[in-house]
């Protein structure tokens, strides 16, 4: 028993000694990593940093310096030619990151890096900038802005891929004449492709030069009406969103769409604080585009944009001087109500009396309203309904057009000898629709 106890005690002592030796080696390694790079041994040899991954614990023990007078925590590695070349390459690779930072700004006792201190001081200076300095800064921005020198009324629209040159951009007086020329030619020829390209080119020149005047509103309003007339809703939304931005109206700009005439975002830095002033539409145009915003949101089924546009339209309606007149915004609000309540008779009555160009937007709603009206008729009437009744309800002009629509909907006609198909079996139509749904 006594022998076994003595053996166990000797084993414990050996384990404790091994733990102490390992701990001393790790301490010597940590201290050596921080102090050995710039030290030299008494013999004048360079002492280099030891990497654990390369040597391991055994290699560190064997590399420990034992010469008299040397530090007990220091160690050396023999530097071969290959090792020195590796270190030179590494120093060159990280030379940029090892460059010492510039001395901090005088009077800055925070001990912050130079770049951060300079940034903070610049922001403090900007906050305490005097009006005179601000005026000077704005003047400098204006001097750096591009001013076009091109004199041609027509110019091909190309997406910008580089900084524009003054000889390729038209100044404001030429742009005004170009807009009048495009309007006149469109009224004569009604060439949509030509007008669309030229108006986009004028918009591009306006944005590049940072022009913000009433002429710009006229440009975007004209382009929006032409796009609406030709059914280009995407480009129309860009124009109405830009009008909302220029006039500071939040309701129409809520859709998140931004102006995208190639280069307009790139050169937004040309604008200074003076150019951020809001423009004002005339009362009729303001009401007109307020109504367009409501109808557009209804067409694209954007609930958030529709809510904001309705709020703006109601506010405009309350502020109107002649509440009895059918304004565009008031008409648009009535259309929204008719669509949401499935009041197809009121919708088609408003469709036939739409002000300005609202009928072009309502064209996109007609198919939706007709389908809802058809479902309601075959669900509500029994046993049969005449084709003439459908013509009145669905607002068709001729019976043949009504019959074609009903055939496309797979309506069930009652056959009568010697007479054209005139009566619709509503119950059979409803059963067919239920079968298709299942």
C-alpha positions in Angstrom: 0.0 0.0 0.0 2.8 2.4 1.0 4.6 1.8 -2.3 1.4 2.5 -4.3 0.9 5.8 -2.5 4.5 6.9 -3.1 4.1 6.1 -6.9 0.9 8.1 -7.1 2.6 11.1 -5.3 5.6 11.0 -7.7 3.3 11.0 -10.7 1.4 14.0 -9.4 4.7 15.9 -8.9 5.8 15.1 -12.5 2.5 16.4 -13.9 2.7 19.6 -11.9 6.3 20.2 -13.1 5.3 19.7 -16.8 2.4 22.2 -16.4 4.8 24.8 -14.9 7.3 24.3 -17.7 4.6 24.7 -20.4 3.2 27.8 -18.7 6.7 29.4 -18.6 7.3 28.6 -22.2 4.0 30.3 -23.2 4.8 33.4 -21.2 8.2 33.6 -22.8 6.6 33.3 -26.2 4.1 36.2 -25.6 6.7 38.5 -24.3 9.1 37.6 -27.1 6.5 38.3 -29.8 6.2 41.9 -28.5 9.9 42.7 -28.0 12.0 40.5 -30.3 11.4 42.3 -33.7 13.8 45.2 -33.1 16.2 43.5 -30.6 19.6 42.1 -31.4 21.5 39.3 -29.6 24.9 40.1 -27.9 26.6 38.5 -31.0 25.0 41.1 -33.2 22.6 38.6 -34.9 19.1 39.7 -35.6 16.4 38.1 -33.5 13.2 37.6 -35.5 9.6 37.0 -34.5 8.7 33.3 -34.0 5.5 32.0 -35.4 3.7 29.3 -33.4 2.2 27.8 -36.5 5.6 27.3 -38.1 7.6 26.0 -35.1 5.2 24.5 -32.5 6.1 24.3 -28.9 9.1 21.9 -29.4 10.6 24.3 -31.9 10.3 27.2 -29.5 12.0 25.3 -26.7 14.9 24.3 -29.1 15.2 27.9 -30.4 15.5 29.5 -27.0 18.7 31.6 -26.5 21.0 30.3 -23.9 24.0 32.6 -24.4 25.2 34.4 -21.3 23.9 37.9 -20.9 20.9 37.3 -23.1 17.3 37.7 -21.9 15.8 34.5 -20.6 12.6 35.3 -22.5 14.3 35.9 -25.8 14.9 33.4 -28.6 16.3 33.5 -32.1 15.6 32.0 -35.5 18.3 31.6 -38.1 17.4 34.0 -41.0 18.1 32.5 -44.3 18.2 34.3 -47.6 14.8 32.9 -48.5 13.3 34.1 -45.2 14.7 37.6 -45.7 13.1 37.8 -49.2 9.8 36.7 -47.8 9.9 39.4 -45.2 10.8 42.1 -47.7 7.9 41.1 -49.9 5.6 41.2 -46.9 6.8 44.7 -45.9 6.1 46.0 -49.4 2.7 44.4 -49.5 1.7 46.1 -46.2 3.6 49.3 -46.7 0.5 51.4 -47.3 -1.2 50.2 -44.1 2.0 50.7 -42.1 2.4 54.4 -43.1 2.2 56.5 -39.9 -0.8 58.7 -39.5 -0.4 62.4 -39.8 0.0 64.3 -36.6 -3.2 65.3 -35.0 -4.6 68.8 -35.3 -3.0 71.2 -32.8 -5.1 71.7 -29.7 -6.8 68.3 -30.1 -6.1 66.4 -26.9 -8.6 63.6 -27.6 -5.9 61.3 -29.0 -8.1 60.5 -32.1 -6.7 59.5 -35.5 -5.8 62.3 -37.7 -8.5 61.6 -40.4 -11.2 61.3 -37.8 -10.1 64.5 -36.0 -10.1 66.4 -39.3 -13.5 65.1 -40.2 -14.9 66.2 -36.8 -13.3 69.6 -37.0 -14.7 70.1 -40.6 -18.2 69.3 -39.5 -17.8 71.7 -36.6 -16.6 74.4 -39.0 -19.6 73.7 -41.3 -22.0 74.0 -38.4 -20.6 77.4 -37.4 -20.1 78.7 -40.9 -21.0 82.3 -41.4 -23.5 83.4 -44.0 -20.7 85.1 -45.9 -18.8 81.9 -46.2 -21.9 80.0 -47.2 -22.5 82.5 -50.0 -18.9 82.1 -51.2 -19.3 78.3 -51.2 -22.5 78.5 -53.3 -20.8 80.8 -55.7 -18.0 78.3 -56.1 -20.6 75.6 -56.9 -22.3 77.7 -59.5 -18.9 78.4 -61.1 -18.3 74.6 -61.4 -21.7 73.9 -63.0 -21.8 73.0 -66.7 -23.5 75.5 -69.1 -24.3 74.2 -72.5 -23.3 75.8 -75.8 -25.1 73.6 -78.4 -27.5 75.6 -80.5 -29.5 72.8 -82.4 -33.2 72.5 -81.7 -33.3 68.8 -82.2 -30.8 66.3 -80.6 -30.8 62.6 -80.4 -31.4 61.1 -76.9 -28.5 59.0 -75.7 -27.9 57.6 -72.2 -25.0 59.3 -70.5 -22.0 57.1 -69.8 -19.5 59.9 -69.2 -19.3 63.5 -68.0 -21.2 65.7 -70.5 -19.4 68.2 -72.6 -20.7 71.8 -72.9 -20.8 71.6 -76.7 -23.2 68.6 -76.4 -25.6 70.3 -74.1 -28.1 73.0 -75.0 -28.5 76.1 -72.8 -31.8 77.3 -71.4 -32.9 79.7 -74.2 -32.3 77.0 -76.8 -34.2 74.4 -74.7 -37.2 76.8 -74.5 -37.3 77.1 -78.3 -36.8 73.3 -78.7 -39.9 72.7 -76.4 -42.0 75.0 -78.5 -40.7 73.3 -81.7 -41.6 69.8 -80.4 -45.1 70.9 -79.4 -45.8 72.4 -82.8 -44.5 69.4 -84.7 -46.5 67.0 -82.5 -49.7 69.0 -83.1 -49.1 68.8 -86.8 -47.8 65.2 -87.3 -48.8 63.4 -84.0 -45.5 61.5 -84.2 -45.2 60.0 -80.7 -41.8 58.4 -81.2 -40.2 61.6 -82.3 -41.8 63.7 -79.6 -40.9 61.2 -76.8 -37.3 61.0 -77.8 -36.9 64.8 -78.2 -38.6 65.5 -74.9 -36.4 63.0 -73.0 -33.4 64.7 -74.6 -34.6 68.1 -73.4 -35.2 66.7 -69.9 -31.7 65.3 -69.8 -30.1 68.7 -70.7 -32.2 70.4 -68.1 -31.1 68.0 -65.4 -27.4 68.1 -66.3 -27.4 71.9 -66.0 -29.5 71.9 -62.8 -32.1 74.2 -64.3 -35.1 74.7 -61.9 -37.6 77.2 -63.3 -41.2 77.3 -64.4 -40.2 76.3 -67.8 -39.2 72.9 -66.4 -42.7 72.4 -65.0 -44.1 73.1 -68.5 -41.7 70.5 -70.0 -42.7 67.7 -67.6 -46.4 68.5 -67.9 -46.3 68.4 -71.7 -44.4 65.2 -71.7 -46.8 63.6 -69.2 -49.8 64.5 -71.3 -48.3 63.1 -74.5 -47.3 59.8 -72.7 -50.8 59.6 -71.2 -52.4 60.0 -74.6 -50.3 57.1 -76.0 -50.7 54.8 -73.0 -47.1 54.8 -71.7 -47.8 54.5 -67.9 -44.2 53.9 -66.8 -42.8 57.0 -68.4 -45.9 59.0 -67.3 -45.3 58.0 -63.7 -41.7 59.3 -64.0 -43.0 62.6 -65.2 -45.7 63.0 -62.5 -43.2 61.9 -59.8 -40.7 64.6 -61.0 -43.5 67.2 -61.0 -44.3 66.2 -57.4 -40.6 66.6 -56.5 -40.4 70.0 -58.1 -43.5 71.3 -56.4 -42.9 69.6 -53.0 -46.0 67.5 -53.1 -45.6 64.3 -51.0 -48.6 62.4 -52.1 -47.7 61.6 -55.7 -44.0 61.0 -54.9 -44.9 58.3 -52.4 -44.7 55.5 -55.0 -40.9 55.5 -54.6 -40.3 56.0 -58.3 -37.4 58.3 -59.2 -36.5 60.2 -62.2 -34.4 58.0 -64.5 -33.2 59.9 -67.5 -29.7 58.5 -67.6 -27.4 60.7 -65.7 -29.8 62.7 -63.7 -28.7 61.0 -60.4 -25.1 61.2 -61.4 -25.1 65.0 -61.8 -27.4 65.8 -58.9 -24.4 67.3 -57.1 -24.6 70.3 -59.4 -27.6 71.5 -57.5 -27.0 73.9 -54.6 -29.3 75.2 -51.9 -30.7 78.0 -54.1 -31.9 75.4 -56.6 -33.9 73.5 -53.9 -36.6 76.1 -54.0 -40.1 74.7 -54.8 -41.9 75.6 -58.0 -45.6 76.5 -58.1 -48.1 75.1 -60.7 -51.0 77.1 -61.8 -54.3 76.2 -60.0 -55.7 74.3 -63.0 -52.6 72.3 -63.6 -52.2 71.5 -59.9 -55.8 70.2 -59.8 -55.3 68.3 -63.1 -52.3 66.4 -61.9 -53.7 65.8 -58.5 -56.6 63.9 -60.2 -54.1 62.0 -62.4 -52.2 60.9 -59.3 -55.4 59.4 -57.8 -56.4 57.6 -60.9 -52.9 56.3 -61.5 -52.7 54.8 -58.0 -56.1 53.2 -58.6 -54.9 51.7 -61.9 -51.7 50.1 -60.5 -53.5 49.0 -57.3 -51.1 50.8 -55.0 -52.9 51.2 -51.7 -50.4 53.4 -50.0 -50.1 55.8 -52.9 -53.8 55.9 -53.4 -54.4 56.8 -49.7 -51.9 59.7 -49.9 -53.3 60.9 -53.3 -56.9 60.8 -51.9 -55.8 62.9 -48.9 -54.2 65.4 -51.2 -57.3 65.5 -53.5 -59.7 66.0 -50.6 -57.6 68.8 -49.3 -57.6 70.4 -52.7 -61.3 70.0 -53.0 -61.9 71.7 -49.6 -59.7 74.6 -50.7 -61.4 75.1 -54.0 -63.1 78.5 -54.7 -65.9 76.9 -56.8 -66.9 73.6 -55.1 -69.8 73.1 -57.5 -67.6 72.7 -60.5 -66.4 69.2 -61.5 -62.7 69.5 -61.0 -60.2 66.8 -62.0 -59.4 65.8 -58.4 -63.2 65.8 -57.5 -63.9 63.6 -60.5 -61.1 61.2 -59.6 -62.4 60.8 -56.1 -65.8 60.0 -57.5 -64.2 57.3 -59.8 -62.4 55.7 -56.8 -65.7 55.6 -54.9 -67.5 54.0 -57.8 -64.8 51.3 -58.4 -64.6 50.4 -54.7 -68.3 50.1 -54.3 -68.8 48.3 -57.7 -71.1 51.0 -58.9 -70.6 50.3 -62.6 -73.4 52.6 -63.8 -71.8 55.6 -62.0 -68.4 54.6 -63.3 -69.4 54.6 -67.0 -71.3 57.9 -66.5 -68.1 59.5 -65.1 -66.1 57.8 -67.9 -68.2 59.6 -70.5 -67.7 63.0 -68.8 -64.1 62.8 -67.7 -62.3 66.2 -67.7 -58.9 66.9 -69.3 -57.2 63.5 -70.0 -58.6 61.5 -67.2 -60.4 59.2 -69.7 -57.0 57.9 -70.9 -56.3 56.6 -67.3 -59.8 55.3 -67.0 -59.3 53.2 -70.1 -57.2 50.9 -67.9 -60.1 50.5 -65.5 -62.8 49.7 -68.0 -62.0 46.0 -68.4 -61.9 45.5 -64.6 -65.2 47.2 -64.1 -67.0 45.4 -66.9 -65.9 42.0 -65.6 -67.2 42.9 -62.1 -70.5 44.1 -63.6 -70.9 40.9 -65.6 -70.5 38.8 -62.5 -73.0 40.8 -60.6 -75.6 40.7 -63.3 -75.5 36.9 -63.7 -75.5 36.4 -59.9 -78.5 38.8 -59.3 -80.9 38.2 -62.2 -83.1 35.2 -62.9 -83.9 33.4 -65.2 -82.7 35.3 -68.3 -81.4 38.7 -69.3 -81.4 40.3 -72.7 -78.3 41.3 -74.7 -79.7 44.8 -74.9 -79.6 45.0 -71.1 -76.0 43.9 -71.0 -75.2 46.5 -73.7 -76.5 49.3 -71.4 -74.9 47.9 -68.3 -71.5 47.3 -69.8 -71.5 50.6 -71.8 -71.1 49.1 -75.3 -72.2 51.0 -78.4 -73.5 48.1 -80.5 -75.2 44.8 -79.9 -72.7 42.9 -82.0 -69.9 44.2 -79.8 -71.9 43.1 -76.7 -72.4 39.6 -78.2 -68.7 39.2 -78.9 -67.9 40.1 -75.3 -70.5 37.7 -73.9 -69.2 34.8 -76.1 -65.6 35.5 -74.9 -67.0 35.1 -71.3 -68.6 31.8 -72.4 -72.2 33.1 -71.7 -75.0 30.6 -72.4 -77.5 31.9 -75.1 -81.0 30.6 -75.4 -81.7 29.3 -78.9 -84.8 30.5 -80.7 -85.9 29.5 -84.2 -85.5 32.1 -86.8 -84.2 34.8 -84.4 -80.7 35.9 -83.5 -79.3 35.0 -80.1 -80.8 37.6 -77.7 -81.4 36.1 -74.3 -78.7 35.0 -71.7 -79.4 32.1 -69.3 -78.0 33.6 -66.1 -78.2 30.5 -64.0 -76.3 28.4 -66.5 -73.6 31.1 -66.8 -73.2 31.1 -63.0 -72.9 27.3 -62.9 -70.2 27.4 -65.6 -68.2 29.9 -63.7 -68.3 27.9 -60.5 -67.1 24.8 -62.4 -64.2 26.8 -63.9 -63.2 28.1 -60.4 -63.1 24.5 -59.0 
